[in-house]
Amino acid sequence: MRIGELARRTGTTPRALRYYEEQGLLTPERRPSGYREYAERDVDAVHGIRTLLAAGLNSATIAEILPGLPPPGQRRSGPTCPELLTALARHRALLTHRIDELAAARTLLDRITGSPAPSDLIRKGAAG
């Protein structure tokens, strides 16, 4: 598939896909005309890249992780480098802390604005 189709299917831009290629995260084939040709597996790769970027990982770290990620629906061991695993565990703990802080902030805003928490809406819907 061409770059425009991959961008459309993954909700990203051709510019971002070219950046991922520059960073070594994607390696599309090249047609004789010079156009990039992406494989179906690149759809999953881009989703993984975007998720890891959203988690705050940099492209160098993602380049280390990406080859060890299993395709969707399959389980395979990930990175085995102890230093990388330690860094990822620290990053995961940081994300968990941020999530907890955001949930507390949302709860406070709900109290201030009088908005019910999503779980309250679910309970009211089930009971009402």
C-alpha positions in Angstrom: 0.0 0.0 0.0 1.2 3.5 -0.6 1.9 6.1 2.1 -1.5 7.9 1.8 -3.4 4.7 2.4 -1.2 3.7 5.4 -1.7 7.2 6.8 -5.5 6.9 6.4 -5.7 3.4 7.9 -3.6 4.4 10.9 -5.0 7.9 11.6 -1.6 9.6 11.1 0.0 11.7 8.4 2.4 10.9 5.6 4.8 13.3 7.2 4.8 11.3 10.4 5.3 8.0 8.5 8.3 9.5 6.8 9.6 10.6 10.2 9.2 7.0 11.5 11.2 5.8 8.5 14.0 8.3 9.2 14.1 7.1 12.8 14.4 3.5 11.6 11.0 2.5 13.0 9.5 1.6 9.5 11.3 0.2 6.5 9.0 0.3 3.5 10.0 -1.3 0.2 10.7 1.1 -2.6 9.1 0.7 -6.0 11.3 1.3 -9.1 9.5 4.7 -9.3 10.8 5.6 -5.8 7.4 5.4 -4.2 7.3 3.7 -0.8 5.4 0.5 -0.6 4.1 -0.6 2.8 3.1 -4.1 3.9 0.0 -5.0 5.9 2.2 -5.6 9.0 3.1 -1.9 8.9 -0.4 -1.0 10.0 0.1 -2.8 13.3 3.6 -1.4 13.5 2.4 2.2 13.2 -0.3 1.6 15.8 2.4 0.3 18.2 4.7 3.2 17.4 2.0 5.7 18.1 1.0 4.0 21.3 4.5 3.9 22.6 5.1 7.6 21.6 1.9 8.5 23.4 3.3 6.7 26.5 6.2 9.1 26.4 8.9 6.8 25.0 11.4 8.3 22.5 12.0 6.9 19.1 15.4 5.4 20.0 13.8 3.3 22.8 10.9 2.4 20.5 13.4 1.2 17.9 14.8 -1.2 20.5 11.3 -2.4 21.6 9.6 -2.7 18.2 11.3 -5.8 16.9 10.3 -7.7 20.0 6.6 -6.8 19.9 4.4 -9.7 18.9 1.7 -9.2 16.2 -1.8 -8.6 17.6 -3.4 -11.7 19.1 0.0 -13.4 19.6 2.1 -13.6 22.7 5.9 -13.5 22.4 8.5 -12.4 24.9 9.5 -8.8 24.5 12.9 -7.2 25.0 15.4 -9.2 27.1 18.0 -6.6 27.8 18.0 -6.1 31.6 18.7 -2.4 31.3 15.9 -1.8 28.9 13.5 -3.9 31.0 14.4 -1.9 34.0 13.9 1.4 32.2 10.6 0.3 30.8 9.5 -0.8 34.3 10.4 2.6 35.6 8.5 4.3 32.8 5.5 2.1 33.5 5.5 3.1 37.1 5.7 6.8 36.1 2.7 6.3 33.8 0.7 4.6 36.6 1.5 7.6 38.8 0.4 10.1 36.2 -2.8 8.1 35.6 -3.6 8.2 39.3 -2.9 11.9 39.5 -5.2 12.5 36.5 -8.0 10.4 38.0 -7.7 12.4 41.2 -7.9 15.6 39.3 -10.9 14.4 37.4 -12.7 13.4 40.6 -12.0 16.9 42.1 -13.3 18.6 38.9 -16.4 16.4 39.1 -17.0 17.5 42.7 -16.5 21.2 41.8 -18.8 21.1 38.7 -21.3 18.7 40.2 -20.7 16.2 37.3 -21.2 12.6 38.3 -18.4 10.2 37.9 -18.8 7.8 35.0 -19.2 4.9 37.4 -22.1 6.7 39.1 -23.8 7.1 35.7 -23.4 3.4 35.1 -24.8 2.5 38.5 -27.8 4.9 38.0 -28.5 3.5 34.5 -28.5 -0.1 35.9 -30.7 0.8 38.9 -32.9 3.3 37.2 
